[in-house]
Amino acid sequence: MGLVYVRIAPAGSWHGGGGFLFRATCDRLQPMTQNPSRPARIAIVTVSDRASRGEYEDKGGPGAEDWLRDVITSPVQIDRHIVPDGREVVAAKLRELTDAGTDLILVTGGTGPAPRDQTPEAVMDVADKELPGFGEEMRRASLAEVPTAILSRQTAVIRKASLIITIPGKPSAIATCMNAVFAAVPYCLDLMGAARIETDPARIKAFRPKGA
């Protein structure tokens, strides 16, 4: 079987010149990141009117960071941000982070049915591609614990070379959702040309096809 090598340089990437090499065969595409040792840049965005005004302690952001640091074994840089609810302000923050080349963005809060819950709309405003399976699986896992999980409008999208995932605001619910979907995240980042993430298999065993 012949091999074809394709060089791709995603817009907004932190990687140096040259882009990425992908080895294409007739049955699958295998990403070959040129700089696999680069620390992944992760942003956690808490969406909350009260937390942004200092009236409420942000628990979602620290909860998400604790979960990530417990699972990821490769080098990462994690930054946390707090913004008020609202479609325009959330979309603006996501554009800022993706334009800066953030690999993974977790958005906590604002995914319910209340009038000010506009995070899913903001995420779709910036999306290049939607990955609806993330939301489907997070709701399935959460419904095993609480019937109101059906009210969640969580999803995931890709913008440029950034993966954006919306998650709940409660730390225990964050753990439920992340446990349900994170095994697919490292390979998704590989395919996008983002930084490589390794996980502790005792916590989350990242799935990659053989040779990836």
Salt bridges, closest charged atoms under 4 A:
ASP49 OD1 - ARG116 NH2 2.95
GLU55 OE2 - ARG53 NE 3.07
GLU65 OE2 - ARG69 NE 2.86
GLU65 OE1 - ARG80 NH1 2.57
ASP70 OD2 - ARG203 NE 2.61
GLU96 OE2 - LYS93 NZ 3.30
ASP99 OD1 - ARG159 NH1 2.88
ASP99 OD1 - LYS160 NZ 2.72
ASP103 OD1 - ARG38 NH2 3.01
GLU121 OE2 - ARG153 NH1 2.63
ASP125 OD2 - ARG87 NE 2.71
GLU137 OE2 - ARG140 NH2 2.66
ASP190 OD2 - ARG196 NH1 3.71
ASP190 OD2 - ARG208 NE 2.53
GLU198 OE2 - ARG196 NE 2.57
GLU198 OE1 - ARG208 NH1 3.48
